[in-house]
Amino acid sequence: MKSIAKQLIFNDSIKLWNFIKSYTRKSFQNIADGPVYDKNKILISDKTNKIKIWANHFGGLALDTTGNSRSSDKWENLISSDSDYYPECDSTIIWSDITDALADTPNNKAPGADGVPSEVWNLVMAEPIPTSPLAKLIQKIINIMYDTGDIPKSLETSVVVPVPKK
């Protein structure tokens, strides 16, 4: 335990994971099944309580405890009114902007809450202008969100899955 604590304190993730792999015989399933600390630094090994601890941890990361993320007053006060004006922000998003962003989407990743794998975007990236129904729909949805400033609640969901490094 002292070795693990030292590696955590000094942020030595490589040695930490090497120790964990050697201890668990390189079985990452054993890592996920291992005990976790609660807020009071008590080691918890009961599966139901571990699930609650993980849910609270990741739920806390997603909470807006200050209310600042959706408060325009908070951010308007931080931005000076004499700041530069960017007229390109007033135009709609063009197709090349969308395909550039889609090109940065990594392949071979698990789909998010919507169930759409990232490889779907490859179907429209080669189009110089949106001609397929899928490409037209993507452009329309993105521009509606951009023009109105409203992102549907269904697109605000993120899935966080902790994955140990190999």
Buried (B, 14 or more C-beta within 10 A) or exposed (E): EEEEEEBEEEEEEEEBBEBBBEBBEEEBEEBEEEEBEBEEEEEBEEEEBBEEBBEEBBEEEEEEEEEEEEEEEEEEEEEEEEEEEEEEEEEEBEBEEBBEEBEEEEEEEEEEEEEEBBEEBEEBBEBEEBEEEBBBEBBEEBBEBBEEEEEEEEEEEEEEEEEEEE
